[in-house]
Amino acid sequence: MDTLPDVSQTCLEMAITWHLGRPQPDAIPLGHYQEQYFTESQAQEVIDKFRQELKEIEEHILTQNEGLELPYLFLLPSRIENSITI
């Protein structure tokens, strides 16, 4: 028991884990950009193709999940952030 952290340290670690592990309210989905850095037509085509592929991946995952008792949602592209927000 002496090797376990005390209650206050445990609560601190749990609070940090909860705050960093929850979805952020200002999250930007993968493939979306707040700033308009990519304005050239060729870059826009690449972004559009990437977004289309993400949509197809999501549809594939959702189709596989249809018969599952516990669906797998962790790597749905709509749930992946474009960047880390820590």
N, CA and C atoms as a LAMMPS dump frame, in Angstrom:
ITEM: TIMESTEP
0
ITEM: NUMBER OF ATOMS
258
ITEM: BOX BOUNDS ff ff ff
-5.0000000000000000e+02 5.0000000000000000e+02
-5.0000000000000000e+02 5.0000000000000000e+02
-5.0000000000000000e+02 5.0000000000000000e+02
ITEM: ATOMS id mol type element x y z
1 1 1 N 0.826 -1.197 0
2 1 2 C 0 0 0
3 1 3 C 0.866 1.256 0
4 2 1 N 2.069 1.143 0.546
5 2 2 C 2.937 2.315 0.598
6 2 3 C 3.391 2.761 -0.787
7 3 1 N 3.336 1.875 -1.759
8 3 2 C 3.789 2.233 -3.103
9 3 3 C 2.711 2.943 -3.92
10 4 1 N 1.464 2.909 -3.465
11 4 2 C 0.377 3.574 -4.18
12 4 3 C 0.38 5.07 -3.874
13 5 1 N -0.044 5.907 -4.833
14 5 2 C -0.104 7.349 -4.567
15 5 3 C -1.216 7.662 -3.573
16 6 1 N -1.077 8.807 -2.892
17 6 2 C -2.114 9.191 -1.937
18 6 3 C -3.364 9.666 -2.689
19 7 1 N -4.423 9.923 -1.948
20 7 2 C -5.714 10.256 -2.549
21 7 3 C -5.635 11.54 -3.37
22 8 1 N -4.956 12.571 -2.875
23 8 2 C -4.905 13.835 -3.614
24 8 3 C -4.153 13.683 -4.934
25 9 1 N -3.062 12.922 -4.942
26 9 2 C -2.317 12.689 -6.18
27 9 3 C -3.16 11.887 -7.168
28 10 1 N -3.885 10.905 -6.665
29 10 2 C -4.76 10.103 -7.518
30 10 3 C -5.854 10.962 -8.135
31 11 1 N -6.467 11.827 -7.341
32 11 2 C -7.517 12.72 -7.855
33 11 3 C -6.963 13.678 -8.901
34 12 1 N -5.76 14.193 -8.668
35 12 2 C -5.124 15.086 -9.633
36 12 3 C -4.891 14.373 -10.961
37 13 1 N -4.358 13.171 -10.908
38 13 2 C -4.108 12.399 -12.13
39 13 3 C -5.407 12.074 -12.862
40 14 1 N -6.441 11.747 -12.116
41 14 2 C -7.735 11.452 -12.74
42 14 3 C -8.308 12.699 -13.411
43 15 1 N -8.181 13.856 -12.767
44 15 2 C -8.694 15.099 -13.344
45 15 3 C -7.942 15.461 -14.617
46 16 1 N -6.624 15.328 -14.602
47 16 2 C -5.821 15.626 -15.789
48 16 3 C -6.2 14.685 -16.926
49 17 1 N -6.309 13.408 -16.62
50 17 2 C -6.675 12.42 -17.641
51 17 3 C -8.052 12.716 -18.211
52 18 1 N -8.996 13.084 -17.364
53 18 2 C -10.345 13.391 -17.832
54 18 3 C -10.335 14.607 -18.753
55 19 1 N -9.654 15.668 -18.348
56 19 2 C -9.63 16.891 -19.161
57 19 3 C -8.938 16.678 -20.504
58 20 1 N -7.844 15.948 -20.508
59 20 2 C -7.1 15.749 -21.748
60 20 3 C -7.705 14.661 -22.628
61 21 1 N -8.5 13.774 -22.045
62 21 2 C -9.051 12.661 -22.802
63 21 3 C -10.429 12.893 -23.384
64 22 1 N -11.091 13.943 -22.982
65 22 2 C -12.45 14.19 -23.483
66 22 3 C -12.393 14.958 -24.802
67 23 1 N -13.435 14.854 -25.602
68 23 2 C -13.472 15.625 -26.853
69 23 3 C -13.451 17.123 -26.558
70 24 1 N -12.669 17.843 -27.311
71 24 2 C -12.551 19.278 -27.103
72 24 3 C -13.69 20.009 -27.815
73 25 1 N -14.255 21.042 -27.188
74 25 2 C -15.376 21.755 -27.814
75 25 3 C -14.975 22.517 -29.077
76 26 1 N -13.707 22.872 -29.198
77 26 2 C -13.256 23.624 -30.368
78 26 3 C -12.537 22.739 -31.385
79 27 1 N -12.8 21.446 -31.339
80 27 2 C -12.128 20.497 -32.228
81 27 3 C -12.537 20.722 -33.683
82 28 1 N -11.565 20.584 -34.56
83 28 2 C -11.794 20.695 -36.002
84 28 3 C -11.601 19.302 -36.585
85 29 1 N -12.596 18.773 -37.305
86 29 2 C -12.49 17.402 -37.833
87 29 3 C -11.357 17.245 -38.844
88 30 1 N -10.86 16.039 -38.945
89 30 2 C -9.803 15.704 -39.886
90 30 3 C -10.216 16.078 -41.307
91 31 1 N -9.322 16.768 -42.014
92 31 2 C -9.597 17.164 -43.387
93 31 3 C -10.254 18.524 -43.529
94 32 1 N -10.513 19.2 -42.413
95 32 2 C -11.097 20.54 -42.442
96 32 3 C -10.074 21.52 -41.881
97 33 1 N -10.077 22.709 -42.41
98 33 2 C -9.065 23.698 -42.04
99 33 3 C -9.747 25.029 -41.757
100 34 1 N -9.409 25.636 -40.612
101 34 2 C -9.977 26.932 -40.259
102 34 3 C -9.422 28.024 -41.17
103 35 1 N -8.123 28.024 -41.342
104 35 2 C -7.479 29.023 -42.18
105 35 3 C -7.501 28.566 -43.634
106 36 1 N -7.513 29.5 -44.523
107 36 2 C -7.534 29.194 -45.953
108 36 3 C -6.114 29.255 -46.523
109 37 1 N -5.25 28.334 -46.067
110 37 2 C -3.877 28.29 -46.564
111 37 3 C -3.807 27.695 -47.967
112 38 1 N -4.697 26.787 -48.265
113 38 2 C -4.647 26.047 -49.517
114 38 3 C -5.699 26.609 -50.472
115 39 1 N -5.338 27.623 -51.224
116 39 2 C -6.309 28.29 -52.085
117 39 3 C -6.157 27.926 -53.56
118 40 1 N -5.037 27.324 -53.931
119 40 2 C -4.831 26.96 -55.336
120 40 3 C -5.796 25.838 -55.727
121 41 1 N -6.165 25.818 -56.996
122 41 2 C -7.142 24.821 -57.45
123 41 3 C -6.616 23.396 -57.292
124 42 1 N -5.326 23.196 -57.542
125 42 2 C -4.754 21.851 -57.404
126 42 3 C -4.8 21.391 -55.943
127 43 1 N -4.503 22.298 -55.023
128 43 2 C -4.57 21.961 -53.596
129 43 3 C -6.007 21.666 -53.186
130 44 1 N -6.959 22.429 -53.69
131 44 2 C -8.367 22.202 -53.378
132 44 3 C -8.832 20.842 -53.883
133 45 1 N -8.342 20.435 -55.042
134 45 2 C -8.692 19.115 -55.579
135 45 3 C -8.172 18.005 -54.674
136 46 1 N -6.946 18.168 -54.171
137 46 2 C -6.364 17.167 -53.268
138 46 3 C -7.178 17.099 -51.979
139 47 1 N -7.538 18.254 -51.437
140 47 2 C -8.335 18.296 -50.204
141 47 3 C -9.7 17.647 -50.43
142 48 1 N -10.329 17.965 -51.549
143 48 2 C -11.639 17.367 -51.852
144 48 3 C -11.548 15.85 -51.984
145 49 1 N -10.488 15.371 -52.628
146 49 2 C -10.288 13.921 -52.773
147 49 3 C -10.068 13.278 -51.402
148 50 1 N -9.264 13.938 -50.559
149 50 2 C -9.003 13.434 -49.209
150 50 3 C -10.3 13.352 -48.409
151 51 1 N -11.11 14.395 -48.476
152 51 2 C -12.391 14.398 -47.756
153 51 3 C -13.322 13.299 -48.266
154 52 1 N -13.323 13.073 -49.563
155 52 2 C -14.154 12.015 -50.143
156 52 3 C -13.699 10.643 -49.652
157 53 1 N -12.377 10.444 -49.598
158 53 2 C -11.85 9.168 -49.096
159 53 3 C -12.199 8.975 -47.625
160 54 1 N -12.138 10.049 -46.831
161 54 2 C -12.526 9.958 -45.424
162 54 3 C -14.002 9.583 -45.296
163 55 1 N -14.834 10.159 -46.156
164 55 2 C -16.264 9.845 -46.139
165 55 3 C -16.497 8.375 -46.478
166 56 1 N -15.774 7.861 -47.46
167 56 2 C -15.909 6.455 -47.839
168 56 3 C -15.444 5.535 -46.712
169 57 1 N -14.359 5.9 -46.045
170 57 2 C -13.861 5.107 -44.915
171 57 3 C -14.905 5.075 -43.807
172 58 1 N -15.489 6.237 -43.516
173 58 2 C -16.505 6.304 -42.464
174 58 3 C -17.716 5.443 -42.821
175 59 1 N -18.163 5.519 -44.058
176 59 2 C -19.301 4.701 -44.489
177 59 3 C -18.977 3.214 -44.374
178 60 1 N -17.754 2.837 -44.708
179 60 2 C -17.332 1.436 -44.605
180 60 3 C -17.358 0.972 -43.146
181 61 1 N -16.827 1.792 -42.253
182 61 2 C -16.819 1.434 -40.827
183 61 3 C -18.251 1.319 -40.31
184 62 1 N -19.105 2.27 -40.668
185 62 2 C -20.495 2.232 -40.208
186 62 3 C -21.239 1.016 -40.748
187 63 1 N -20.942 0.63 -41.977
188 63 2 C -21.552 -0.57 -42.558
189 63 3 C -21.12 -1.809 -41.787
190 64 1 N -19.837 -1.885 -41.449
191 64 2 C -19.343 -3.032 -40.674
192 64 3 C -19.956 -3.058 -39.28
193 65 1 N -20.268 -1.896 -38.732
194 65 2 C -20.816 -1.807 -37.381
195 65 3 C -22.294 -2.18 -37.29
196 66 1 N -22.99 -2.229 -38.411
197 66 2 C -24.447 -2.415 -38.394
198 66 3 C -24.898 -3.641 -37.607
199 67 1 N -24.212 -4.745 -37.718
200 67 2 C -24.649 -5.949 -37.032
201 67 3 C -23.981 -6.185 -35.692
202 68 1 N -23.142 -5.272 -35.273
203 68 2 C -22.393 -5.483 -34.037
204 68 3 C -23.18 -5.049 -32.812
205 69 1 N -23.021 -5.8 -31.75
206 69 2 C -23.643 -5.435 -30.487
207 69 3 C -22.956 -4.21 -29.894
208 70 1 N -21.64 -4.133 -30.064
209 70 2 C -20.857 -3.003 -29.573
210 70 3 C -20.108 -2.405 -30.763
211 71 1 N -20.633 -1.34 -31.37
212 71 2 C -20.002 -0.784 -32.568
213 71 3 C -18.646 -0.155 -32.269
214 72 1 N -17.77 -0.219 -33.26
215 72 2 C -16.44 0.369 -33.153
216 72 3 C -16.505 1.783 -33.717
217 73 1 N -16.321 2.782 -32.875
218 73 2 C -16.477 4.171 -33.288
219 73 3 C -15.203 4.999 -33.151
220 74 1 N -14.163 4.422 -32.586
221 74 2 C -12.989 5.211 -32.22
222 74 3 C -12.246 5.817 -33.403
223 75 1 N -12.174 5.133 -34.523
224 75 2 C -11.424 5.656 -35.662
225 75 3 C -12.32 6.152 -36.791
226 76 1 N -13.541 6.534 -36.451
227 76 2 C -14.375 7.181 -37.454
228 76 3 C -13.721 8.514 -37.805
229 77 1 N -13.516 8.791 -39.081
230 77 2 C -12.871 10.054 -39.448
231 77 3 C -13.564 11.284 -38.861
232 78 1 N -14.873 11.244 -38.694
233 78 2 C -15.587 12.397 -38.124
234 78 3 C -15.257 12.605 -36.649
235 79 1 N -14.674 11.603 -36.006
236 79 2 C -14.312 11.712 -34.591
237 79 3 C -12.827 11.972 -34.376
238 80 1 N -12.071 12.065 -35.457
239 80 2 C -10.632 12.313 -35.352
240 80 3 C -10.387 13.793 -35.591
241 81 1 N -9.62 14.397 -34.701
242 81 2 C -9.33 15.82 -34.844
243 81 3 C -8.254 16.051 -35.894
244 82 1 N -8.321 17.219 -36.514
245 82 2 C -7.347 17.596 -37.529
246 82 3 C -5.96 17.771 -36.918
247 83 1 N -5.932 18.136 -35.653
248 83 2 C -4.676 18.407 -34.961
249 83 3 C -4.905 18.181 -33.473
250 84 1 N -3.833 18.009 -32.735
251 84 2 C -4.002 17.889 -31.292
252 84 3 C -4.331 19.259 -30.716
253 85 1 N -5.109 19.29 -29.656
254 85 2 C -5.527 20.564 -29.067
255 85 3 C -5.058 20.708 -27.63
256 86 1 N -4.02 19.989 -27.286
257 86 2 C -3.498 20.084 -25.915
258 86 3 C -2.567 21.27 -25.833
